[in-house]
Amino acid sequence: QVQLQESGPGLVKPSQTVSLTCTVSGGSITTNYFYWRWIRQPPGKGLEWMGAIDYSGNTYYSPSLKSRTSISRDTSKNQITLQLSSVTPEDTAVYYCVTNFGSWGQGTQVTVSS
């Protein structure tokens, strides 16, 4: 089973772009039929699907976040990257990397504050 490890800056200022990385071990991000999703959970709220990239490199985005979100991959490093631009305090959340086969990372906290 694959293992997922998210990493990011932790604290960012409003209007900045935050970049998060999901490092995958135990399998390749190009393995057929895998989808690599980004999901977040703001404090006290439910889970929100942000977008995904599949094994072929096709990307999918939540309509509500599409204008600010970019998901990419580095196959040489076996990593998935999420970029979220023009962040506000409402983007404060724990961000998770998740597969369509039920594997979750431990999450990385992003706090947006000046």
C-alpha positions as CSV (number, residue, x, y, z in Angstrom):
1,Q,0.0,0.0,0.0
2,V,1.2,3.5,-0.8
3,Q,2.2,5.9,1.9
4,L,1.6,9.6,1.5
5,Q,3.5,12.5,3.2
6,E,2.3,16.1,2.9
7,S,4.6,19.0,3.5
8,G,4.3,22.7,3.3
9,P,5.3,26.1,4.8
10,G,2.8,26.0,7.7
11,L,2.2,29.8,7.9
12,V,1.5,32.0,5.0
13,K,0.4,35.6,4.6
14,P,-2.8,36.7,2.9
15,S,-2.6,37.2,-0.8
16,Q,0.4,34.8,-1.1
17,T,0.6,31.6,-3.0
18,V,1.0,28.4,-0.9
19,S,2.7,25.4,-2.3
20,L,2.2,21.9,-0.8
21,T,3.9,18.7,-1.7
22,C,2.7,15.1,-1.4
23,T,5.6,12.7,-1.4
24,V,4.5,9.2,-2.4
25,S,6.3,6.0,-1.3
26,G,5.5,2.3,-1.9
27,G,4.3,2.9,-5.4
28,S,4.5,5.1,-8.4
29,I,2.3,8.1,-9.1
30,T,2.0,6.9,-12.7
31,T,0.5,3.5,-11.7
32,N,-2.6,2.9,-13.7
33,Y,-6.0,4.0,-12.3
34,F,-4.5,6.0,-9.4
35,Y,-6.0,9.4,-8.7
36,W,-4.1,11.7,-6.3
37,R,-6.5,14.0,-4.6
38,W,-6.1,17.1,-2.4
39,I,-8.7,17.5,0.3
40,R,-8.8,20.0,3.1
41,Q,-10.6,20.5,6.3
42,P,-10.9,24.0,7.9
43,P,-11.2,24.1,11.6
44,G,-14.6,23.1,12.8
45,K,-15.8,22.3,9.3
46,G,-16.1,19.3,7.0
47,L,-13.9,17.9,4.3
48,E,-13.6,19.8,1.0
49,W,-12.4,18.2,-2.2
50,M,-10.1,20.6,-4.0
51,G,-8.9,18.7,-7.0
52,A,-6.9,15.8,-8.3
53,I,-4.4,14.6,-10.8
54,D,-4.6,11.1,-12.3
55,Y,-2.0,8.5,-13.3
56,S,-1.8,10.0,-16.8
57,G,-1.3,13.6,-15.5
58,N,-4.8,14.8,-16.2
59,T,-6.1,17.3,-13.7
60,Y,-9.5,18.0,-12.2
61,Y,-10.5,20.9,-10.0
62,S,-13.3,21.9,-7.8
63,P,-15.3,24.6,-9.6
64,S,-15.2,26.8,-6.6
65,L,-11.4,26.7,-6.3
66,K,-10.5,26.2,-10.0
67,S,-9.4,29.8,-10.5
68,R,-6.9,29.7,-7.7
69,T,-5.7,26.1,-7.8
70,S,-3.0,24.2,-9.7
71,I,-2.1,20.6,-9.3
72,S,1.0,19.2,-10.9
73,R,3.4,16.2,-10.5
74,D,7.1,15.4,-10.7
75,T,7.4,11.8,-11.8
76,S,11.2,11.8,-11.1
77,K,10.5,12.6,-7.4
78,N,7.2,10.7,-7.2
79,Q,5.6,13.9,-5.9
80,I,2.3,15.7,-6.3
81,T,2.2,19.5,-5.8
82,L,-0.7,21.7,-4.9
83,Q,-0.5,25.5,-5.4
84,L,-3.2,27.7,-4.0
85,S,-3.0,31.4,-4.9
86,S,-4.4,34.6,-3.4
87,V,-4.9,32.9,0.0
88,T,-7.1,34.4,2.7
89,P,-7.7,33.4,6.3
90,E,-10.6,31.2,5.0
91,D,-8.0,28.9,3.4
92,T,-6.7,28.0,6.9
93,A,-7.1,24.2,7.1
94,V,-5.4,20.9,7.3
95,Y,-4.6,19.8,3.8
96,Y,-4.5,16.1,2.9
97,C,-3.2,14.1,0.0
98,V,-5.5,11.1,-0.6
99,T,-5.7,8.3,-3.2
100,N,-8.9,6.9,-4.7
101,F,-8.0,3.6,-3.1
102,G,-8.4,5.0,0.4
103,S,-4.9,6.0,1.4
104,W,-4.5,9.2,3.3
105,G,-1.5,11.2,4.4
106,Q,-1.3,12.6,7.9
107,G,-2.1,16.1,6.7
108,T,-0.3,19.4,6.8
109,Q,-1.6,22.5,8.6
110,V,-1.7,25.7,6.6
111,T,-2.5,28.9,8.6
112,V,-3.1,32.1,6.7
113,S,-2.4,35.1,8.9
114,S,-0.7,38.4,8.7
